[in-house]
Amino acid sequence: MDKIGTMIMSRKDVKVFDCTIRDGGLVNNFQFDDEFVKGVYDTCVKAGIDYMEIGKNNSPTIQSVDDFGKWNFCFEEDIRKIVGKNKTGLKIAVMSDIGRTVKEELKPKKDSVVDMIRIAAYIHQIPAAIELIEDAHKKGYETTINIMAISKAMNDELDEVLKELSKTSVDIIYLVDSFGSFYPEQIKKLAIKYSKIAKDSNKSIGIHAHNNMQLAYANTIEAMMYGASLLDVTVSGLGRGAGNCPMELLVGFLKNPKYKLMPILKFIEQYMVPLEKKLDWGYSVPYMLTGQLNEHPRTAMKARDEGDNNFVEQYRTLLDAQ
């Protein structure tokens, strides 16, 4: 498969997808105040961003509202306090976790300001994910599926899952580098695989990259060059563990005048610089080690929380677990 476009041209099908509150919520249990969330929303509108994932729509019957902030639940009234009727070009999305979402709690699209339901699932959860996809689609929402931890999947498993998803109503299939363990050459091969499935079934593909090896930005561009049209970003890379592809990097790269860098820089000055003093995210050696060894970053997160800088011992422990 040839590249779709070049690095010096603008592609009309490319859309920038902000995940700052949702992926960033994994750093602080979604304890963002309304001012911060409204700041992200206003920034996305001014910067020309296409989608904003405002959090998760997990059920309060499954996860306690005492343990998580409100952006883990995304009640309609809370979203509307931020976006009103959202008379802008920015679309609003929420993510549904398999096993934490009750489909009966999802309102029909006509009763909600939300535009898109994103479903996150591991390969063994795909049947349940398809059920949620079809329910959300029937209720009038755009839908995506984020297949997680594919770096741990056997090749034929992924092929079978993509084949099954191609038969569903899902609009966008996401290539997800959950552990930040892929290199650009691997992303290229996966993007070509996903793109063929998407083309044959009239769907689009997206890329959601983590930054364990400082490749989230490079991998996002590589996926775009080989077919991805929805590109996930977060402001200052805010996200679980090593974080994600920084919005400011991607917007600065894209050759499309609709995207504006200045509002993003202003938000970083006002909100992200102070936040960096309170929350821990982004590249570090523990996250690099889990990325190189294709492991979930939970051990690195624990090391960072405890201020453990014994990198040699961490590496030995990870190698012993291989």
Residue pairs with C-beta under 8 A, 6 or more apart in sequence:
1 192
1 195
1 196
1 226
1 227
3 225
3 226
4 11
4 224
4 225
4 226
4 227
5 11
5 225
7 221
7 225
8 255
9 255
10 254
10 255
10 256
11 224
11 229
13 204
13 229
14 224
14 229
14 230
14 231
14 254
14 256
15 50
15 51
15 229
15 230
15 231
16 48
16 49
16 50
16 51
16 231
16 233
16 247
16 250
16 251
16 254
16 259
17 49
17 50
17 51
17 53
17 93
17 206
17 230
17 231
17 232
17 233
18 40
18 44
18 49
18 51
18 52
18 53
18 233
18 234
18 235
18 247
19 53
19 208
19 232
19 233
19 234
19 239
19 244
20 40
20 52
20 234
20 235
20 238
20 239
20 247
21 30
21 32
21 37
21 40
21 52
21 53
21 54
21 55
21 71
22 53
22 54
22 55
22 56
22 71
22 94
22 95
23 53
23 234
23 238
23 239
23 240
23 243
23 244
24 32
24 234
24 238
24 239
24 281
25 31
25 32
25 55
25 56
25 69
25 71
25 72
26 239
26 240
27 238
27 239
27 240
27 279
27 280
27 281
28 69
28 279
29 67
29 68
29 69
29 72
30 55
30 56
30 68
30 69
30 70
30 71
30 72
31 68
31 69
32 69
32 71
34 81
34 82
36 271
37 54
37 71
37 82
38 82
39 267
39 270
39 271
40 52
40 235
40 267
41 52
41 54
41 82
41 83
41 90
42 263
43 49
43 235
43 263
43 264
43 266
43 267
44 52
44 90
45 88
45 89
45 90
46 260
46 263
47 247
47 251
47 259
47 260
47 261
47 263
47 264
48 89
48 258
48 259
48 260
49 90
49 247
49 259
50 89
50 90
50 91
51 90
51 91
51 92
51 93
51 115
51 116
51 230
52 90
52 91
52 92
52 93
53 93
53 94
53 95
53 118
54 71
54 74
54 79
54 82
54 83
54 92
54 93
54 94
55 70
55 71
55 72
55 73
55 74
55 94
55 95
56 71
56 72
56 73
56 74
56 94
56 95
56 96
56 97
56 100
57 73
57 74
57 94
57 95
57 96
57 101
57 105
57 106
57 114
57 117
58 68
58 72
58 73
58 96
58 97
58 100
58 101
59 73
59 100
59 101
59 102
59 105
60 73
61 102
62 99
62 100
62 101
62 102
63 72
63 73
63 100
65 73
70 78
71 78
74 94
74 114
76 107
76 111
76 112
76 113
76 114
79 92
79 113
79 114
80 113
83 92
83 113
84 113
85 113
86 92
86 113
91 115
91 116
91 142
92 113
92 114
92 115
92 116
93 114
93 115
93 116
93 117
93 118
93 142
93 144
94 114
94 116
94 117
94 118
95 117
95 118
95 119
95 120
95 146
96 106
96 117
96 118
96 119
96 120
96 132
96 136
97 120
98 119
98 120
98 121
98 122
98 125
98 128
98 129
98 132
99 125
99 128
101 132
103 131
103 132
103 135
103 136
106 117
106 135
106 136
106 139
107 139
108 139
108 140
109 115
109 139
109 140
109 141
110 140
114 141
115 141
115 142
116 141
116 142
116 143
116 144
117 132
117 136
117 141
117 142
117 143
117 144
118 143
118 144
118 145
118 146
118 174
119 129
119 132
119 133
119 136
119 143
119 144
119 145
119 146
119 170
120 146
120 148
121 128
121 129
121 145
121 146
121 147
121 148
122 147
122 148
122 149
123 147
123 149
123 150
123 153
123 157
123 158
123 161
126 147
126 161
126 164
126 165
129 145
130 164
130 165
130 168
133 143
133 145
133 168
133 169
133 170
134 168
134 169
136 143
137 143
137 169
137 170
142 171
142 172
143 169
143 170
143 171
143 172
144 170
144 171
144 172
144 173
144 174
144 206
144 230
145 165
145 168
145 170
145 172
145 173
145 174
146 174
146 176
146 208
147 158
147 161
147 165
147 173
147 174
147 175
147 176
148 176
148 178
149 176
149 178
149 179
149 296
150 158
150 175
150 176
150 178
150 190
151 177
151 178
151 179
151 181
151 182
151 294
152 179
152 294
153 161
158 193
159 193
162 173
162 193
162 194
162 197
163 197
165 173
165 197
166 197
166 198
166 200
166 201
166 203
167 201
170 203
171 203
171 204
172 203
172 204
172 205
172 206
172 230
173 194
173 197
173 198
173 203
173 204
173 205
173 206
174 205
174 206
174 207
174 208
174 230
174 232
175 187
175 190
175 191
175 194
175 205
175 206
175 207
175 208
175 223
175 228
176 207
176 208
177 187
177 207
177 208
177 209
177 210
177 216
177 219
178 210
178 296
179 210
179 212
179 290
179 291
179 294
179 295
179 296
179 297
180 209
180 210
180 211
180 212
180 213
180 215
180 216
180 241
180 242
180 287
180 290
180 291
180 297
181 212
181 213
181 290
181 291
181 292
181 293
181 294
181 295
182 190
182 209
182 215
182 219
183 213
183 215
183 219
184 215
184 218
184 219
184 222
187 207
187 209
187 219
187 222
187 223
187 226
188 222
188 223
188 225
188 226
190 223
191 205
191 207
191 222
191 223
191 225
191 226
191 227
191 228
192 226
192 227
194 205
194 227
194 228
195 205
195 226
195 227
195 228
197 203
198 204
198 205
198 227
204 229
204 230
205 223
205 227
205 228
205 229
205 230
206 228
206 229
206 230
206 231
206 232
207 219
207 220
207 223
207 224
207 228
207 230
207 231
207 232
208 232
208 244
209 215
209 216
209 217
209 219
209 220
209 223
209 232
209 244
209 245
210 216
210 239
210 240
210 241
210 242
210 243
210 244
210 291
210 297
211 217
211 237
211 239
211 242
211 243
211 244
211 245
211 282
211 283
211 287
212 241
212 242
212 283
212 287
212 288
212 290
212 291
212 292
212 297
213 288
213 291
213 292
214 283
214 288
216 237
216 242
216 243
216 244
216 245
216 246
217 245
217 246
217 249
217 250
219 245
220 228
220 231
220 232
220 233
220 245
220 250
221 250
221 253
223 231
224 231
231 245
231 250
232 244
232 245
233 244
233 245
233 246
233 247
233 249
233 250
233 251
234 243
234 244
234 245
234 246
234 247
235 246
235 247
235 248
235 264
235 267
235 268
235 272
236 243
236 246
236 247
236 248
236 268
236 272
236 276
237 243
237 244
237 245
237 246
237 281
237 282
238 244
238 272
238 275
238 279
238 281
239 281
240 281
240 297
240 301
241 281
241 287
241 290
241 297
241 300
241 301
242 281
242 282
242 283
242 284
242 287
242 288
242 291
242 297
242 300
243 281
243 282
243 283
247 264
248 261
248 264
248 265
248 268
251 259
251 260
251 261
251 264
252 261
280 304
280 305
284 300
284 304
285 311
286 297
286 299
286 300
286 303
286 304
286 308
286 311
286 314
287 297
287 300
287 304
289 300
289 311
289 314
289 315
289 318
290 296
290 297
290 299
290 300
290 318
291 297
293 318
293 319
293 322
295 318
295 321
299 314
299 317
299 318
300 314
302 308
303 309
303 314
308 314
